[in-house]
Amino acid sequence: MTSDPVPADLQAGPHEDEPHEGGIGNRLNWLRAGVLGANDGIVSTAGIVVGVAGATSDRTSILIAGVAGLAAGALSMGAGEYVSVSTQRDSEHALLEKERRELEEEPEEELSELAGLYIGKGLSEDLALEVARQLTEHDALRAHAEAELGIDPDDLTNPWHAAWASMLSFTVGALLPLLTIALVATGARVPVTVVTVVLALALTGWMSAKFGYGSTRAAVLRNVGGGLFAMVVTYLIGAAIGTQIG
C-alpha cells in the first residue's frame, strides 16, 4: 500500500509572498531604519524650509537653513541608530554568553526547558523531548537561543548597517523638499513643496505597509497627516516671526 503523495505546494516550500521567521527580522529592521530615516528627512527638512519661507523670500536664507537641517538631521539619525542598535547587540551577546554558560553547567535542565517550550507550542511530551534532544545534538546554542531568546547567533543586528541606512535615507528624503523649494519660483515655492512632500510621504507610507505587511491606508494617512501638520505649524511660526521682525 503506497502513501499519498505530498501536495505540490508543500513540496515547493514556503510561499514567496508570506513572511517567515529567519529573514523577516532583519528585513523589518532595515525597513524600520530606512523608512524612519526617509520620513524624518522629508518632514523635518520640509518643516525647516517651509518655516523659513514663511518668514522670508530670500532663497539663500532658505537654502542655508535647509542644508544645515539636512546635515544635522542625517548625522543625528546615524548616531542615534548606531547607539541604539549597539545597545541591542550588546544585550544579544550577553544573553548568548549566559545561554552558553548554562548549557555547559546545566545541560539536563536546559534540555528540559527547551522541551517545555515545545510542549507549550502543542507538541506531545515525548515528541517535544525528542525534538529538543535532536536540535541540541545538532547545535545546542542555536536551538536554545532561537527558541528561548528569539536570537540567531549567526545573524545578530549590525549597528553600522542601521546607522548608514538611517543616515542615507534621511539625506535622500531631505533632498526632496530642499531641492523643490530651491528650484521653484518664489510665488509657488510653498504650495509646490507641500504637494511634493505629501506625495513623497504617501509613497513611503505605502512602501512601509507593503513590505511590513501592514495596512497601507493607515500608514499613508499617518505619514501624510503628520507631515502636513508639521509644515502648517512651522509655516505659521515662520510667518509670525517674519511679521514681527519685519
Residue, then its C-alpha position, 0 to 999 in steps of 0.5 A: m500500500t503506497s502513501d499519498p503523495v505530498p501536495a505540490d505546494l508543500q513540496a515547493g516550500p514556503h510561499e514567496d509572498e508570506p513572511h517567515e521567521g529567519g529573514i523577516g527580522n532583519r528585513l523589518n529592521w532595515l525597513r524600520a531604519g530606512v523608512l524612519g530615516a526617509n520620513d524624518g528627512i522629508v518632514s523635518t527638512a520640509g518643516i525647516v524650509v517651509g518655516v523659513a519661507g514663511a518668514t522670508s523670500d530670500r532663497t539663500s536664507i532658505l537654502i542655508a537653513g535647509v542644508a544645515g537641517l539636512a546635515a544635522g538631521a542625517l548625522s543625528m539619525g546615524a548616531g542615534e541608530y548606531v547607539s541604539v542598535s549597539t545597545q541591542r547587540d550588546s544585550e544579544h551577546a550577553l544573553l548568548e554568553k549566559e545561554r552558553r554558560e548554562l548549557e555547559e553547567e546545566p545541560e539536563e535542565e536546559l534540555s528540559e526547558l527547551a522541551g517545555l517550550y515545545i510542549g507549550k507550542g502543542l507538541s506531545e511530551d515525548l515528541a517535544l523531548e525528542v525534538a529538543r534532544q535532536l536540535t541540541e545534538h545538532d547545535a545546542l546554542r542555536a536551538h536554545a537561543e532561537a527558541e528561548l531568546g528569539i536570537d540567531p547567533d549567526d545573524l545578530t543586528n549590525p549597528w553600522h548597517a542601521a546607522w548608514a541606512s538611517m543616515l542615507s535615507f534621511t539625506v535622500g528624503a531631505l533632498l526632496p523638499l530642499l531641492t523643490i523649494a530651491l528650484v521653484a519660483t518664489g510665488a509657488r515655492v510653498p504650495v509646490t513643496v507641500v504637494t511634493v512632500v505629501l506625495a513623497l510621504a504617501l509613497t513611503g507610507w505605502m512602501s512601509a505597509k507593503f513590505g511590513y505587511g501592514s495596512t497601507r491606508a493607515a500608514v499613508l494617512r499617518n505619514v501624510g497627516g503628520g507631515l502636513f501638520a508639521m509644515v502648517v505649524t512651522y509655516l505659521i511660526g515662520a510667518a509670525i516671526g517674519t511679521q514681527i521682525g519685519 
